[in-house]
Amino acid sequence: MTIRVVVLVSGSGTLLQALIDAIADGEVDAQVVGVVSDQPTAHALARAYAAGIPTAIHPLRKGADREAWDAELAEIVSGFAPDLVASAGFMKLLGNSFLARFGGLTINTHPALLPSFPGMHGPRDALAHGVKVSGATVFLVDSGVDTGKILAQGAVDVLADDTVESLHERIKVVERRLLVETVRSWNIRMRND
């Protein structure tokens, strides 16, 4: 059974590309049926265009009604009829309207070993606290900030000469692998249900 995945993006799209490549290589029985970005200039959109994936752009304008934006996002995603939503570098919190439709069907990646270092600056916070091991997490999105059920994790050693950037780059490699593995596991679970 091929699962239908919508990917939410804000930036370069390396997580999206990892999923596109894994599907093309036959590693995952899935189809990315839509890519939705809150950033009109996100490079992830170019990756989607190159792969022939339909896209939608839904920016949150300064001063706009956040709840209305969230409800509109849910409508846009619903139009793609996904089995799974993957928040992959999407830099907006998903609100009540979205979670009412897609709660339990939305995963997110995070560049730290949750529950440690939630929020926007996982690698920076890990370095500031002097941890020797950081990593990446894929979790089920809930109404909290990076508080949902953990689905997969991978560790990354923190090196003595690491900068935020060097640590984050190594974490991204693990993040991409975990996203692909989680989508594959989701497919297997759906097939067995």
C-alpha positions as CSV (number, residue, x, y, z in Angstrom):
1,M,0.0,0.0,0.0
2,T,1.5,3.3,-1.1
3,I,0.9,6.0,1.6
4,R,0.1,9.6,0.6
5,V,2.4,12.1,2.3
6,V,2.1,15.9,2.5
7,V,5.4,17.6,3.5
8,L,5.4,21.0,5.3
9,V,8.5,23.0,4.6
10,S,10.0,26.4,5.3
11,G,13.6,26.2,4.1
12,S,16.2,24.4,2.0
13,G,14.2,21.1,1.8
14,T,17.0,18.6,2.5
15,L,14.6,16.5,4.6
16,L,12.1,16.6,1.7
17,Q,14.8,15.6,-0.7
18,A,15.8,12.6,1.4
19,L,12.2,11.4,1.3
20,I,11.9,12.0,-2.5
21,D,15.2,10.1,-3.1
22,A,14.2,7.2,-0.8
23,I,10.9,6.9,-2.7
24,A,12.6,7.0,-6.1
25,D,15.1,4.4,-4.9
26,G,12.3,2.0,-3.8
27,E,13.2,2.2,-0.1
28,V,9.8,3.5,0.9
29,D,6.4,2.7,-0.6
30,A,5.1,6.3,-0.4
31,Q,4.1,9.2,-2.6
32,V,4.7,12.8,-1.7
33,V,1.3,14.2,-3.0
34,G,1.9,17.8,-1.9
35,V,4.5,20.2,-0.5
36,V,3.2,23.2,1.5
37,S,5.4,26.1,2.4
38,D,4.9,29.1,4.6
39,Q,7.9,30.8,2.8
40,P,7.3,31.7,-0.9
41,T,11.1,31.6,-1.6
42,A,11.9,28.3,0.2
43,H,14.3,26.2,-1.8
44,A,12.2,23.2,-0.8
45,L,9.7,24.4,-3.4
46,A,12.3,24.1,-6.2
47,R,13.0,20.6,-5.1
48,A,9.2,19.8,-5.2
49,Y,8.9,21.4,-8.7
50,A,11.9,19.3,-9.9
51,A,10.2,16.1,-8.7
52,G,6.9,17.1,-10.2
53,I,5.2,17.4,-6.8
54,P,2.2,19.8,-6.5
55,T,2.9,22.7,-4.1
56,A,1.0,25.3,-2.2
57,I,2.3,28.5,-0.5
58,H,0.6,29.7,2.7
59,P,2.5,32.5,4.4
60,L,1.5,33.8,7.8
61,R,1.4,37.6,7.2
62,K,2.5,39.9,9.9
63,G,-0.4,40.7,12.2
64,A,-2.6,38.1,10.6
65,D,-5.1,36.0,12.6
66,R,-3.1,32.9,13.6
67,E,-6.1,30.7,14.2
68,A,-7.5,31.6,10.8
69,W,-4.1,30.8,9.2
70,D,-4.0,27.5,10.9
71,A,-7.6,26.6,9.8
72,E,-6.6,27.5,6.2
73,L,-3.5,25.4,6.4
74,A,-5.6,22.4,7.5
75,E,-7.9,23.0,4.4
76,I,-4.9,23.2,2.0
77,V,-3.4,20.0,3.4
78,S,-6.8,18.3,3.4
79,G,-7.1,18.9,-0.3
80,F,-4.2,16.6,-0.9
81,A,-5.9,13.7,1.1
82,P,-2.8,12.6,2.9
83,D,-2.4,9.5,5.0
84,L,0.5,11.2,6.8
85,V,1.8,14.8,7.2
86,A,5.5,15.3,7.7
87,S,6.6,18.6,9.2
88,A,10.1,18.7,7.8
89,G,11.8,22.0,8.7
90,F,8.5,23.8,8.9
91,M,9.1,26.7,11.3
92,K,5.6,27.3,12.4
93,L,3.7,25.7,15.3
94,L,0.6,23.7,14.2
95,G,-2.6,24.9,16.0
96,N,-5.8,23.5,17.2
97,S,-7.7,23.5,13.8
98,F,-4.8,21.7,12.1
99,L,-4.5,19.1,14.9
100,A,-8.2,18.6,15.0
101,R,-7.9,17.3,11.4
102,F,-4.4,15.8,11.4
103,G,-3.5,15.1,15.0
104,G,-2.2,11.5,15.3
105,L,-1.2,11.7,11.6
106,T,1.5,14.4,11.8
107,I,5.1,13.8,12.5
108,N,7.9,16.3,13.0
109,T,11.7,16.1,13.1
110,H,13.8,17.9,15.7
111,P,17.6,18.4,15.9
112,A,18.0,17.2,19.5
113,L,17.3,14.2,21.6
114,L,13.9,15.1,23.0
115,P,12.7,15.8,25.7
116,S,16.0,17.6,26.0
117,F,16.4,20.9,24.2
118,P,13.0,21.5,22.6
119,G,12.3,24.7,20.6
120,M,14.1,26.5,17.8
121,H,17.8,26.1,18.9
122,G,18.4,22.4,19.8
123,P,22.1,22.2,18.6
124,R,22.9,25.6,20.2
125,D,21.3,24.6,23.5
126,A,23.0,21.2,23.5
127,L,26.4,22.9,23.1
128,A,25.7,25.5,25.7
129,H,24.8,22.8,28.2
130,G,28.0,20.9,27.4
131,V,26.4,17.6,26.6
132,K,28.6,14.9,25.0
133,V,25.8,13.4,22.9
134,S,23.0,15.1,21.0
135,G,21.1,13.8,18.1
136,A,17.7,13.9,16.2
137,T,14.2,12.9,17.1
138,V,11.1,12.2,15.0
139,F,7.9,12.6,17.1
140,L,4.1,12.7,16.7
141,V,3.0,16.3,16.8
142,D,0.7,17.4,19.6
143,S,-0.3,20.8,20.9
144,G,2.9,21.4,22.9
145,V,6.3,22.5,21.6
146,D,8.2,19.3,20.7
147,T,6.3,17.4,23.4
148,G,4.6,14.6,21.3
149,K,5.2,10.9,21.5
150,I,8.8,10.0,20.4
151,L,8.8,7.7,17.3
152,A,12.5,7.5,16.5
153,Q,15.8,8.9,17.8
154,G,19.4,8.8,16.7
155,A,22.5,9.9,18.6
156,V,25.3,12.1,17.4
157,D,28.5,12.6,19.4
158,V,29.3,16.2,20.3
159,L,33.0,16.8,19.3
160,A,35.3,19.1,21.3
161,D,35.7,21.5,18.4
162,D,32.0,21.6,17.4
163,T,30.3,24.8,16.5
164,V,26.5,25.1,16.3
165,E,26.8,24.8,12.5
166,S,29.1,21.7,12.5
167,L,27.0,19.9,15.0
168,H,23.8,20.8,13.3
169,E,25.1,19.5,9.9
170,R,25.9,16.1,11.4
171,I,22.5,16.0,13.2
172,K,20.8,16.7,9.9
173,V,22.2,13.6,8.3
174,V,20.6,11.5,11.1
175,E,17.4,13.5,10.9
176,R,17.0,12.7,7.2
177,R,17.6,9.0,7.8
178,L,15.1,8.9,10.7
179,L,12.4,10.7,8.6
180,V,12.7,8.1,5.9
181,E,12.7,5.2,8.4
182,T,9.7,6.7,10.2
183,V,7.7,7.0,6.9
184,R,8.6,3.4,6.1
185,S,7.5,2.2,9.5
186,W,4.2,4.2,9.2
187,N,3.5,2.4,5.9
188,I,4.1,-1.0,7.5
189,R,1.9,-0.1,10.4
190,M,-0.9,1.1,8.0
191,R,-0.6,-2.1,6.0
192,N,-1.0,-4.2,9.1
193,D,-4.0,-2.3,10.6
